[in-house]
Amino acid sequence: MQIERRQQTRYQVNDDAFAIINPEPVKLVPILDIAMDGIGVYVNNQDKWLKNATKIEIMVADCSFYLENIPFKPISDSKALPTNATNLLDGRRCSLKFGRLTPSQKSELKYFIRNYTQGGAFWQIRQKISKLLQPFSDGKHSAPSCNTGMWQNLQRPTV
């Protein structure tokens, strides 16, 4: 049994959130979970590009949230087995520790955690209220600069 070393609570991320890792070529990967000090992402077993990357971006598929230039360093890399036989994507879970974040990035990250993770009863109540108020708001946070065509056929693995 491994002892939990995290200082921050980890939150499971909704299915429509992704990390963009920026070496050449750019890679879009599903976010598994996130905390104020790091993120867990799912990568394909053949991908070796993570070693060259130093910054990631976090985005939501509908462009309602986008956070860029987040410094990180890889902490762990482990095999992620599919939960069912229909998921043919064997991959790895990579845990990434955030580097020094600006106050603005910290604020945006808190917003992301409050609004795009599964945080229990408070989150569920907030989502219901948010849906009621949605006609009065455009629902956008941060300057969207994403291209939804990039991930239209991307399927999220079940791990």
C-alpha beads as a LAMMPS data file, in Angstrom:
LAMMPS data file: protein, C-alpha beads

159 atoms
158 bonds

1 atom types
1 bond types

-500.0 500.0 xlo xhi
-500.0 500.0 ylo yhi
-500.0 500.0 zlo zhi

Masses

1 110.0

Atoms # bond

1 1 1 0.000 0.000 0.000
2 1 1 1.365 3.403 -0.971
3 1 1 1.187 6.283 1.496
4 1 1 -0.585 9.352 0.126
5 1 1 1.970 12.171 -0.254
6 1 1 -0.303 14.851 -1.654
7 1 1 -0.805 18.013 0.336
8 1 1 -3.861 19.125 -1.684
9 1 1 -7.205 17.417 -2.275
10 1 1 -7.439 15.775 -5.684
11 1 1 -10.662 16.200 -7.685
12 1 1 -11.971 14.029 -10.506
13 1 1 -12.402 16.164 -13.619
14 1 1 -15.500 16.220 -15.815
15 1 1 -15.256 14.354 -19.130
16 1 1 -15.059 17.487 -21.252
17 1 1 -11.766 18.849 -19.850
18 1 1 -8.387 18.311 -21.486
19 1 1 -4.753 19.249 -21.081
20 1 1 -2.772 20.508 -24.028
21 1 1 0.897 19.651 -23.832
22 1 1 2.989 21.881 -26.042
23 1 1 5.979 20.223 -27.575
24 1 1 6.023 19.680 -31.316
25 1 1 3.522 18.361 -32.245
26 1 1 0.903 19.631 -29.803
27 1 1 -0.851 16.837 -27.855
28 1 1 -4.357 16.925 -26.420
29 1 1 -4.861 14.481 -23.526
30 1 1 -7.733 13.779 -21.105
31 1 1 -7.368 15.079 -17.560
32 1 1 -8.053 12.392 -14.979
33 1 1 -7.858 14.516 -11.837
34 1 1 -6.503 17.824 -10.600
35 1 1 -5.439 19.622 -7.424
36 1 1 -4.013 23.060 -6.734
37 1 1 -0.503 21.631 -6.935
38 1 1 -0.747 19.177 -9.824
39 1 1 -2.677 17.238 -12.422
40 1 1 -3.109 13.634 -13.556
41 1 1 -3.391 13.010 -17.313
42 1 1 -3.935 9.924 -19.464
43 1 1 -1.433 9.370 -22.278
44 1 1 -0.998 6.723 -24.951
45 1 1 1.707 4.114 -24.299
46 1 1 3.549 5.083 -27.490
47 1 1 3.864 8.767 -26.561
48 1 1 7.392 9.746 -25.550
49 1 1 6.986 13.514 -26.041
50 1 1 6.148 14.312 -22.403
51 1 1 9.833 14.395 -21.454
52 1 1 10.424 17.444 -23.695
53 1 1 7.425 19.458 -22.485
54 1 1 7.601 22.113 -19.756
55 1 1 4.224 23.884 -20.041
56 1 1 0.634 22.725 -20.318
57 1 1 -2.713 24.360 -20.940
58 1 1 -6.074 23.399 -19.478
59 1 1 -9.221 23.735 -21.524
60 1 1 -12.829 22.660 -21.651
61 1 1 -14.192 21.274 -24.920
62 1 1 -16.829 24.003 -25.334
63 1 1 -14.175 26.726 -24.888
64 1 1 -15.819 27.980 -21.679
65 1 1 -12.479 27.740 -19.858
66 1 1 -8.881 28.088 -21.017
67 1 1 -5.726 28.483 -18.911
68 1 1 -2.306 28.612 -20.575
69 1 1 1.418 28.562 -19.787
70 1 1 1.251 26.378 -16.686
71 1 1 4.756 25.201 -15.791
72 1 1 5.073 21.577 -14.659
73 1 1 7.427 18.709 -14.074
74 1 1 6.588 14.991 -14.322
75 1 1 6.346 13.262 -10.935
76 1 1 5.203 9.722 -11.764
77 1 1 4.262 7.599 -14.727
78 1 1 2.308 4.372 -14.235
79 1 1 0.363 1.858 -16.300
80 1 1 -3.353 2.603 -16.577
81 1 1 -5.455 -0.430 -17.352
82 1 1 -8.802 -0.057 -19.130
83 1 1 -11.806 -0.902 -16.959
84 1 1 -13.497 -2.854 -19.738
85 1 1 -12.464 -4.890 -22.767
86 1 1 -14.105 -2.472 -25.236
87 1 1 -11.517 0.194 -24.418
88 1 1 -8.557 -0.829 -26.538
89 1 1 -6.416 2.142 -25.521
90 1 1 -3.836 0.894 -23.091
91 1 1 -2.076 3.878 -21.700
92 1 1 -0.347 5.523 -18.816
93 1 1 -1.338 7.834 -16.038
94 1 1 1.165 10.660 -15.738
95 1 1 1.165 12.772 -12.608
96 1 1 2.477 16.280 -13.159
97 1 1 3.403 18.772 -10.432
98 1 1 2.718 22.405 -11.208
99 1 1 5.628 24.824 -11.050
100 1 1 5.335 28.375 -9.753
101 1 1 1.909 29.750 -10.691
102 1 1 1.094 33.430 -10.964
103 1 1 -1.665 34.791 -8.700
104 1 1 -3.893 34.981 -11.777
105 1 1 -3.205 31.347 -12.683
106 1 1 -3.971 30.272 -9.099
107 1 1 -7.267 32.122 -9.224
108 1 1 -8.162 30.569 -12.591
109 1 1 -7.194 27.110 -11.331
110 1 1 -9.459 27.530 -8.280
111 1 1 -12.267 28.548 -10.629
112 1 1 -11.642 25.444 -12.755
113 1 1 -11.703 23.158 -9.716
114 1 1 -14.924 24.728 -8.410
115 1 1 -16.699 24.551 -11.768
116 1 1 -15.324 21.631 -13.778
117 1 1 -14.650 18.876 -11.238
118 1 1 -16.859 16.476 -9.373
119 1 1 -16.739 17.904 -5.880
120 1 1 -19.620 16.229 -4.076
121 1 1 -22.981 17.614 -2.957
122 1 1 -21.932 21.268 -3.094
123 1 1 -20.889 20.830 -6.713
124 1 1 -24.187 19.140 -7.635
125 1 1 -26.297 21.882 -6.024
126 1 1 -24.168 24.554 -7.648
127 1 1 -24.583 22.912 -11.059
128 1 1 -28.383 22.908 -10.702
129 1 1 -28.400 26.591 -9.725
130 1 1 -25.984 27.392 -12.530
131 1 1 -28.300 25.752 -15.086
132 1 1 -31.192 27.843 -13.805
133 1 1 -29.141 31.044 -14.151
134 1 1 -27.548 30.113 -17.482
135 1 1 -29.997 32.148 -19.614
136 1 1 -28.667 35.270 -17.862
137 1 1 -24.982 34.557 -18.472
138 1 1 -22.883 33.741 -21.509
139 1 1 -21.108 31.023 -19.465
140 1 1 -17.616 31.947 -20.634
141 1 1 -14.668 32.325 -18.307
142 1 1 -11.238 33.417 -19.527
143 1 1 -10.512 34.376 -23.087
144 1 1 -11.401 31.343 -25.180
145 1 1 -8.727 30.549 -27.681
146 1 1 -9.429 27.006 -28.656
147 1 1 -10.397 25.152 -31.767
148 1 1 -13.198 22.653 -31.132
149 1 1 -12.456 20.844 -34.386
150 1 1 -9.220 19.641 -32.819
151 1 1 -10.888 17.048 -30.570
152 1 1 -14.256 16.288 -32.156
153 1 1 -13.433 12.587 -32.544
154 1 1 -11.376 12.203 -29.374
155 1 1 -12.831 9.576 -27.035
156 1 1 -12.067 9.664 -23.335
157 1 1 -10.596 6.403 -22.026
158 1 1 -12.150 4.667 -19.050
159 1 1 -9.460 3.979 -16.485

Bonds

1 1 1 2
2 1 2 3
3 1 3 4
4 1 4 5
5 1 5 6
6 1 6 7
7 1 7 8
8 1 8 9
9 1 9 10
10 1 10 11
11 1 11 12
12 1 12 13
13 1 13 14
14 1 14 15
15 1 15 16
16 1 16 17
17 1 17 18
18 1 18 19
19 1 19 20
20 1 20 21
21 1 21 22
22 1 22 23
23 1 23 24
24 1 24 25
25 1 25 26
26 1 26 27
27 1 27 28
28 1 28 29
29 1 29 30
30 1 30 31
31 1 31 32
32 1 32 33
33 1 33 34
34 1 34 35
35 1 35 36
36 1 36 37
37 1 37 38
38 1 38 39
39 1 39 40
40 1 40 41
41 1 41 42
42 1 42 43
43 1 43 44
44 1 44 45
45 1 45 46
46 1 46 47
47 1 47 48
48 1 48 49
49 1 49 50
50 1 50 51
51 1 51 52
52 1 52 53
53 1 53 54
54 1 54 55
55 1 55 56
56 1 56 57
57 1 57 58
58 1 58 59
59 1 59 60
60 1 60 61
61 1 61 62
62 1 62 63
63 1 63 64
64 1 64 65
65 1 65 66
66 1 66 67
67 1 67 68
68 1 68 69
69 1 69 70
70 1 70 71
71 1 71 72
72 1 72 73
73 1 73 74
74 1 74 75
75 1 75 76
76 1 76 77
77 1 77 78
78 1 78 79
79 1 79 80
80 1 80 81
81 1 81 82
82 1 82 83
83 1 83 84
84 1 84 85
85 1 85 86
86 1 86 87
87 1 87 88
88 1 88 89
89 1 89 90
90 1 90 91
91 1 91 92
92 1 92 93
93 1 93 94
94 1 94 95
95 1 95 96
96 1 96 97
97 1 97 98
98 1 98 99
99 1 99 100
100 1 100 101
101 1 101 102
102 1 102 103
103 1 103 104
104 1 104 105
105 1 105 106
106 1 106 107
107 1 107 108
108 1 108 109
109 1 109 110
110 1 110 111
111 1 111 112
112 1 112 113
113 1 113 114
114 1 114 115
115 1 115 116
116 1 116 117
117 1 117 118
118 1 118 119
119 1 119 120
120 1 120 121
121 1 121 122
122 1 122 123
123 1 123 124
124 1 124 125
125 1 125 126
126 1 126 127
127 1 127 128
128 1 128 129
129 1 129 130
130 1 130 131
131 1 131 132
132 1 132 133
133 1 133 134
134 1 134 135
135 1 135 136
136 1 136 137
137 1 137 138
138 1 138 139
139 1 139 140
140 1 140 141
141 1 141 142
142 1 142 143
143 1 143 144
144 1 144 145
145 1 145 146
146 1 146 147
147 1 147 148
148 1 148 149
149 1 149 150
150 1 150 151
151 1 151 152
152 1 152 153
153 1 153 154
154 1 154 155
155 1 155 156
156 1 156 157
157 1 157 158
158 1 158 159
